[in-house]
Amino acid sequence: MRFLSGMLLLLTAQIVTAEGFERQLESHVHGKASMNVVLEGKELGIELKTPAANILGFEYAAETDQQKQALVAAVSKLKTPEDFILLSEEAVCQLVLVDVDSSLLGTDSHSSESGHEHEHEHEHEHGDEHEGTSHSDFELSYQFHCQNPKALRGFSLELFQTYPLMKHLVVQSISPAGQNYQELNADNRWVNL
């Protein structure tokens, strides 16, 4: 995931012109999220960072059975991005990597094309500390292999219907067509490539 972010940061330096914009993308604001998209060759990489509250309605360690079930259900949904990242059928894209990470999980969950899961313990925290309250995020990374990437001019993002607490998404993308910056919401869900 860090490789994709580094590559996107390097290539989008020209896009980021407003002072403090970079800090805004990294800030933890409920209702808002950020996405990086890179299409290079036949590989499509998508990273999404969002406050856990946008997905779960809460952002602290699950305590009740209902919260624990909500966390398990959310992780399961997030591991099937084909349900909310709608790619062109003509592009013939196959999901090859899923990485769902949050301090709420206590582990990183990696799913590969073959469906094997690997759990890796990490001692670092991904949540930010603000005035004594823990703010947890989800960091999601998806990689698709596309047989016909020229047919991929963009994709529909159905996150706002699935997660109604998410109101605003900042998208930075790089593709053979160039660099792009977009702001999406429930009425504007198309990511241009």
C-alpha positions in Angstrom: 0.0 0.0 0.0 2.8 2.4 0.8 4.3 1.9 -2.7 1.1 2.9 -4.4 0.9 6.0 -2.1 4.5 6.9 -2.7 4.0 6.6 -6.5 0.9 8.6 -6.4 2.4 11.3 -4.3 5.4 11.6 -6.6 3.3 11.8 -9.7 0.6 14.1 -8.4 3.0 16.7 -7.0 1.8 19.0 -9.8 -1.9 18.6 -8.8 -1.4 19.6 -5.2 -1.0 23.4 -5.4 -3.0 24.7 -2.5 -1.0 25.1 0.7 -2.2 22.7 3.4 -4.1 20.5 0.9 -1.9 17.5 1.6 -2.7 17.9 5.3 -6.4 18.1 4.5 -6.3 14.7 2.8 -4.7 13.1 5.8 -7.0 14.7 8.3 -9.6 12.6 10.2 -13.0 14.2 9.5 -16.2 12.2 9.8 -18.2 12.0 6.6 -15.0 12.5 4.5 -12.6 10.0 3.0 -9.7 10.0 0.5 -8.9 7.7 -2.4 -5.8 7.1 -4.6 -6.1 5.3 -7.9 -3.3 4.2 -10.2 -3.8 2.5 -13.6 -0.4 1.3 -14.9 -0.2 -1.2 -17.6 -2.7 -3.9 -16.8 -2.7 -3.2 -13.0 -5.3 -1.1 -11.3 -4.5 -0.1 -7.7 -7.0 1.6 -5.4 -6.4 2.8 -1.9 -9.1 4.2 0.4 -8.7 5.9 3.8 -11.7 6.7 5.8 -12.6 7.3 9.4 -14.1 4.1 10.9 -17.2 6.1 11.9 -18.0 6.4 8.2 -18.2 2.6 7.9 -19.4 1.5 11.3 -21.0 4.4 12.9 -18.4 4.2 15.7 -14.6 4.4 15.8 -13.6 2.8 19.1 -13.0 -0.8 20.1 -16.2 -2.8 19.6 -17.6 -3.6 23.1 -21.1 -5.0 22.7 -22.0 -8.1 20.7 -23.9 -5.8 18.2 -20.7 -3.7 17.6 -18.6 -6.8 17.3 -21.0 -8.2 14.7 -21.1 -4.9 12.8 -17.2 -4.9 12.7 -17.1 -8.5 11.3 -19.8 -7.7 8.7 -18.0 -4.5 7.7 -14.7 -6.2 7.2 -16.4 -8.9 5.2 -18.0 -6.3 2.9 -14.8 -4.4 2.5 -13.1 -7.6 1.4 -15.5 -7.8 -1.6 -14.9 -4.5 -3.4 -16.6 -5.8 -6.6 -19.8 -4.9 -4.8 -19.0 -1.2 -4.5 -16.2 -0.6 -7.2 -18.0 -1.3 -10.4 -15.5 -1.8 -13.2 -16.3 -2.1 -16.9 -16.9 -5.7 -17.9 -15.1 -5.0 -21.2 -11.9 -4.3 -19.2 -12.0 -7.9 -17.8 -10.5 -7.0 -14.4 -9.9 -9.6 -11.7 -9.3 -8.8 -8.0 -5.9 -10.1 -7.1 -5.2 -8.4 -3.7 -7.2 -7.0 -0.8 -5.8 -5.4 2.3 -8.1 -4.2 5.0 -6.4 -2.5 7.9 -7.6 -0.7 11.0 -6.5 -0.4 14.6 -9.9 -1.8 15.5 -8.9 -5.1 14.1 -5.6 -5.5 15.9 -4.2 -7.2 12.8 -3.9 -6.6 9.1 -6.0 -8.9 6.9 -4.6 -9.8 3.5 -6.6 -11.7 0.9 -5.0 -12.9 -2.3 -6.4 -14.0 -5.6 -6.4 -17.6 -4.5 -8.5 -16.7 -1.4 -5.8 -17.5 1.2 -5.8 -15.2 4.2 -2.7 -14.2 6.1 -2.9 -12.5 9.5 0.1 -10.3 10.5 0.3 -8.8 13.9 1.5 -5.1 14.0 2.4 -3.2 17.1 1.9 0.2 15.4 -1.4 2.1 15.8 -3.3 3.5 12.8 -5.7 5.6 14.8 -5.0 9.2 15.7 -5.1 10.5 19.3 -7.3 13.6 19.6 -8.0 15.2 23.0 -7.8 11.8 24.8 -10.3 10.1 22.4 -9.1 7.4 19.9 -10.0 8.1 16.3 -9.7 4.9 14.2 -9.5 4.7 10.4 -9.9 2.0 7.8 -7.1 1.8 5.3 -8.1 -0.3 2.3 -6.0 -1.4 -0.6 -7.3 -3.2 -3.7 -5.4 -4.4 -6.7 -7.0 -5.6 -9.9 -5.4 -7.2 -13.0 -7.2 -6.1 -16.1 -6.9 -8.0 -19.4 -8.2 -5.0 -21.4 -7.2 -1.8 -19.5 -7.9 0.4 -22.5 -11.6 -0.3 -21.9 -11.3 1.1 -18.4 -12.0 4.9 -18.7 -13.3 5.1 -15.1 -15.6 3.3 -12.7 -18.7 3.8 -10.6 -18.1 3.9 -6.9 -21.1 2.8 -4.8 -19.7 3.5 -1.4 -22.2 6.2 -0.6 -25.1 3.9 -0.9 -23.4 1.2 1.1 -22.1 3.5 3.8 -24.5 6.5 4.1 -22.3 8.2 6.8 -19.7 8.8 4.1 -20.6 12.1 2.4 -17.5 13.3 0.6 -14.6 11.5 -1.1 -11.5 13.2 -2.5 -10.0 11.1 -5.4 -6.5 11.5 -6.9 -5.8 9.3 -9.9 -3.1 8.6 -12.4 -3.7 6.7 -15.6 -2.4 6.7 -19.2 -4.8 9.6 -19.7 -3.0 11.7 -17.1 -3.5 12.9 -13.6 -6.9 13.7 -12.1 -8.4 15.2 -9.0 -12.1 14.7 -8.2 -14.5 15.3 -5.3 -17.3 12.7 -5.2 -20.5 12.4 -3.2 -23.8 10.4 -3.4 -24.8 12.4 -6.5 -21.4 12.2 -8.3 -20.0 8.6 -8.0 -18.0 8.3 -11.2 -14.2 8.1 -11.0 -12.5 9.3 -14.2 -9.3 7.6 -15.3 
